[in-house]
Amino acid sequence: MPQTFFIKPAREGLIVRDPATRIPLAPSGEEKPHNAFWLRREADKDVVECSPPAEPANKKPAGGDKP
């Protein structure tokens, strides 16, 4: 079983808080531990597993803006 998975709220406007930080899960999704809390949220249909957003292909390397 993977140790983490990428999840997002199941419905727009639904607030699902991380139990450790109390910060709401981002609407676009986040990588979270594959533990009992998040598995319960998935079973209750509060969150859905999804793919992480693709990174832009034209992303500049760090420090590329400096002259």
N, C-alpha and C positions, 0 to 999 in steps of 0.2 A: 504494500500500500504506500502511495506517495506521502511524503511528510507535509507537503503544502498543496493547495489547490487555489485556482483563481475563481473568485466568486463576485457577484454583484447583487444588489437588491432585486427581488423578483418583480417588483412593480415600481413605476415612476412615483416619486414622492414618499416611498416607504423608507423609514429610518431604522436601520439595524445598527446598534452600537457594539463596538468591540468591548468585551467584558473586562479586559485589562486596562484599556485607556479611556473608555467611555466615549471615544470619538466615533461618529457615524461612519459607516462603510461608504466609500466613494460611489456615486451613482455609476461611474464607468467601471467599477470593480477594483479589487485588490487581491494580492496574494495573501492567503491566511493559512494558519496551521490546520492540518487535517485532524481535528480533535473533536471531542464529544460535543462541545458547545456549537461549533459551526456545522457539524453533521446534524444536530437537532434542528438548527435553523433551516438547513436544506430539507430535512424531512417534513418540517412544518410549512414548507414552501414560502419561507421568508426570503431566502436567497436561492440563486441558481448558479450552477457552475458554468463558466464560459471561458472563451479563449482570451488571453491578454491582447490589448490593442497592438497592432503592428507598429514598429518604430518607423519614422519617416526615412526614406532611402537617401535623402539629401542632407542628413544630419551632419553638422560640422564637428570635427574633433575638438576636444576641450582645449581652450587657449587659442583657438583659431582666429579670434577677433582682435588679438593684440597686434600692433604694428611691428 
